[in-house]
């Protein structure tokens, strides 16, 4: 008789325990709604090929610009109080070996895309080396979670409390689309916007995604802009 195979037991502790607690609290205490949008991005892909910045940098800048027009999503909610922020401090979900951290690029509305790229590289480097400050992981007003480097089309991101909105980014795919009655292969990307329905309704969330799509269709507007 074969001996029963014993499972490997891993104690939930440290960063993993903190993440488990925060994710459970986020789902238990907020009214989360996720809006999904698949958009065509041939202009963005062509633009990216001529630049030295990453897709994450482009989405940070585009989100910063969209948030200035839709400030209800650039907000935090504690108890029954909603605080809309004039500065856009955008957090980036970073997968570490033992968990997840969300360091923040502060005041993105004041920075050129080149400056954002430099700040992102420095911030991510210091995140992996454990050198980020407490303020750099607690001052966010909006978060981006980019899984585009994996074979993930779309997902349902969980809010990073007390923020009321989080943008999830899937991979870029080339799919057939009808353009002027002709079928063409076009690069597309799936975006998932999770909002706290206590603070933001679906229509403002949809308007934000629409604004983001407009910006991504004219990516030259990202250059020289400070939000």
C-alpha positions as CSV (number, residue, x, y, z in Angstrom):
1,X,0.0,0.0,0.0
2,X,1.4,3.4,-1.0
3,X,2.0,5.9,1.7
4,X,-0.2,9.0,1.5
5,X,1.6,12.0,0.0
6,X,1.9,14.7,2.6
7,X,1.3,18.3,1.4
8,X,3.7,21.0,1.9
9,X,2.5,23.4,4.6
10,X,3.4,27.1,4.3
11,X,2.7,29.3,7.3
12,X,1.2,32.6,6.2
13,X,3.3,35.3,7.9
14,X,5.2,38.5,7.2
15,X,4.4,40.3,4.0
16,X,2.2,37.5,2.8
17,X,0.1,37.8,6.0
18,X,-0.2,41.5,5.6
19,X,-1.3,41.2,1.9
20,X,-3.9,38.5,2.8
21,X,-5.3,40.8,5.5
22,X,-5.4,43.9,3.3
23,X,-7.0,42.1,0.3
24,X,-9.7,40.5,2.5
25,X,-10.4,43.9,4.1
26,X,-10.6,45.5,0.7
27,X,-13.2,43.0,-0.6
28,X,-15.1,43.0,2.7
29,X,-15.4,46.7,3.3
30,X,-15.9,48.2,-0.2
31,X,-18.4,47.9,-3.0
32,X,-16.1,46.8,-5.9
33,X,-17.2,47.1,-9.5
34,X,-14.9,46.3,-12.4
35,X,-15.4,47.8,-15.9
36,X,-13.7,46.0,-18.8
37,X,-12.7,47.6,-22.1
38,X,-10.8,46.2,-25.1
39,X,-9.3,49.0,-27.2
40,X,-7.3,49.1,-30.4
41,X,-3.8,50.6,-30.0
42,X,-2.0,50.6,-33.4
43,X,-1.0,54.3,-32.8
44,X,0.4,53.5,-29.4
45,X,2.4,50.5,-30.6
46,X,3.9,52.5,-33.4
47,X,4.7,55.4,-31.1
48,X,6.3,53.1,-28.5
49,X,8.7,51.7,-31.1
50,X,10.2,55.2,-31.6
51,X,10.6,55.9,-27.8
52,X,12.9,54.8,-25.1
53,X,10.1,54.6,-22.5
54,X,8.1,51.5,-21.5
55,X,4.4,50.8,-21.9
56,X,4.0,51.2,-18.2
57,X,5.4,54.8,-18.5
58,X,3.0,55.5,-21.3
59,X,0.0,54.3,-19.2
60,X,1.2,56.2,-16.1
61,X,1.3,59.4,-18.1
62,X,-2.0,58.7,-19.9
63,X,-3.7,57.8,-16.6
64,X,-2.4,61.0,-15.1
65,X,-3.9,63.1,-17.9
66,X,-7.2,61.2,-17.7
67,X,-7.4,61.7,-14.0
68,X,-7.1,65.4,-14.3
69,X,-10.3,65.4,-16.3
70,X,-12.0,62.8,-14.0
71,X,-10.9,63.7,-10.5
72,X,-13.6,61.5,-8.9
73,X,-11.3,58.6,-9.6
74,X,-8.2,60.3,-8.1
75,X,-9.5,59.9,-4.6
76,X,-9.4,58.1,-1.3
77,X,-12.2,57.1,0.9
78,X,-12.0,56.6,4.7
79,X,-15.1,55.9,6.7
80,X,-17.7,58.2,5.1
81,X,-15.3,60.8,3.8
82,X,-14.1,61.1,0.2
83,X,-11.0,63.1,-0.5
84,X,-10.3,64.1,-4.1
85,X,-6.7,64.9,-4.7
86,X,-5.3,67.6,-6.9
87,X,-1.9,65.8,-7.3
88,X,-1.9,62.4,-9.0
89,X,0.3,60.0,-7.0
90,X,0.2,56.8,-9.1
91,X,1.2,53.5,-7.5
92,X,2.6,50.6,-9.4
93,X,1.9,47.0,-8.3
94,X,5.3,45.2,-8.1
95,X,5.6,41.5,-7.6
96,X,8.4,40.6,-5.1
97,X,9.6,37.2,-4.2
98,X,7.5,37.0,-1.0
99,X,4.6,39.3,-1.9
100,X,3.3,42.4,-3.5
101,X,4.3,46.0,-2.9
102,X,2.8,49.2,-4.5
103,X,5.5,52.0,-4.6
104,X,4.2,55.4,-5.7
105,X,5.4,57.8,-8.3
106,X,4.4,61.1,-6.8
107,X,3.1,64.2,-8.6
108,X,2.9,62.5,-12.0
109,X,0.9,65.5,-13.3
110,X,4.0,67.7,-12.9
111,X,6.4,65.4,-14.8
112,X,7.3,64.8,-18.4
113,X,7.1,61.2,-19.6
114,X,10.9,61.1,-19.7
115,X,11.1,62.1,-16.0
116,X,8.4,59.6,-15.2
117,X,10.4,56.9,-16.8
118,X,13.5,57.8,-14.8
119,X,11.5,58.0,-11.6
120,X,9.9,54.6,-12.3
121,X,13.2,52.9,-12.9
122,X,14.7,54.3,-9.7
123,X,11.5,53.5,-7.7
124,X,11.3,49.9,-8.9
125,X,15.0,49.3,-8.2
126,X,14.7,50.6,-4.7
127,X,11.6,48.5,-4.2
128,X,13.5,45.3,-5.0
129,X,16.4,46.4,-2.8
130,X,14.1,47.3,0.1
131,X,15.0,51.0,0.1
132,X,11.6,52.6,-0.5
133,X,10.3,54.9,2.2
134,X,7.0,54.5,4.1
135,X,5.6,57.6,2.3
136,X,6.5,56.0,-1.1
137,X,4.1,53.1,-0.4
138,X,1.3,55.0,1.4
139,X,0.8,58.2,-0.6
140,X,-0.9,56.8,-3.6
141,X,-4.1,58.3,-5.0
142,X,-4.5,55.8,-7.9
143,X,-2.9,52.4,-8.7
144,X,-1.9,50.6,-11.9
145,X,-1.4,46.8,-12.1
146,X,0.2,45.8,-15.3
147,X,0.2,42.0,-16.1
148,X,1.0,42.7,-19.8
149,X,4.3,40.7,-19.6
150,X,2.3,37.5,-18.9
151,X,-0.2,35.6,-21.1
152,X,-3.1,37.3,-19.3
153,X,-5.8,39.0,-21.4
154,X,-7.7,40.6,-18.6
155,X,-8.3,40.3,-14.9
156,X,-10.3,41.7,-12.0
157,X,-8.0,43.8,-9.8
158,X,-8.7,44.3,-6.1
159,X,-8.7,47.9,-4.9
160,X,-5.7,49.2,-3.0
161,X,-7.5,50.9,-0.1
162,X,-8.2,53.6,0.7
163,X,-8.0,54.5,-3.0
164,X,-11.3,54.3,-5.0
165,X,-9.9,53.2,-8.4
166,X,-7.3,50.8,-9.8
167,X,-6.4,50.2,-13.5
168,X,-5.5,46.6,-14.6
169,X,-3.6,46.2,-17.9
170,X,-3.5,42.9,-19.8
171,X,-1.2,41.8,-22.6
172,X,-1.2,43.3,-26.1
173,X,-2.6,40.9,-28.7
174,X,-3.0,41.1,-32.5
175,X,-6.6,40.3,-33.4
176,X,-8.8,40.6,-36.5
177,X,-10.9,43.7,-36.6
178,X,-13.2,45.2,-39.2
179,X,-11.8,48.5,-40.4
180,X,-13.7,50.3,-43.2
181,X,-15.5,47.1,-44.1
182,X,-12.1,45.2,-44.4
183,X,-10.7,42.7,-41.9
184,X,-7.3,43.8,-40.6
185,X,-5.0,42.5,-37.9
186,X,-4.8,45.2,-35.2
187,X,-3.0,45.3,-31.8
188,X,-5.5,45.5,-29.0
189,X,-5.2,45.6,-25.2
190,X,-7.7,44.8,-22.4
191,X,-8.1,47.3,-19.6
192,X,-9.9,46.5,-16.3
193,X,-10.9,49.4,-14.1
194,X,-12.0,48.5,-10.6
195,X,-13.8,51.3,-8.7
196,X,-15.3,51.6,-5.2
197,X,-19.0,52.0,-6.0
198,X,-19.5,53.7,-2.7
199,X,-17.5,56.7,-4.0
200,X,-17.7,56.4,-7.8
201,X,-20.5,55.3,-10.1
202,X,-20.1,53.3,-13.2
203,X,-20.7,56.2,-15.6
204,X,-17.7,58.2,-14.3
205,X,-15.6,55.1,-14.5
206,X,-16.7,54.4,-18.1
207,X,-15.9,58.1,-18.9
208,X,-12.4,57.7,-17.5
209,X,-11.8,54.6,-19.7
210,X,-13.1,56.5,-22.7
211,X,-10.8,59.4,-22.0
212,X,-7.9,57.0,-21.6
213,X,-8.7,55.4,-25.0
214,X,-8.8,58.9,-26.6
215,X,-5.4,59.7,-25.2
216,X,-3.9,56.4,-26.3
217,X,-5.2,56.9,-29.8
218,X,-3.1,60.1,-30.0
219,X,0.0,59.2,-28.1
220,X,1.9,62.2,-29.3
221,X,-0.1,64.1,-26.7
222,X,1.9,62.3,-24.0
223,X,5.1,64.0,-25.0
224,X,5.8,67.4,-23.5
225,X,2.7,67.2,-21.3
226,X,2.9,67.6,-17.6
227,X,-0.5,65.9,-16.8
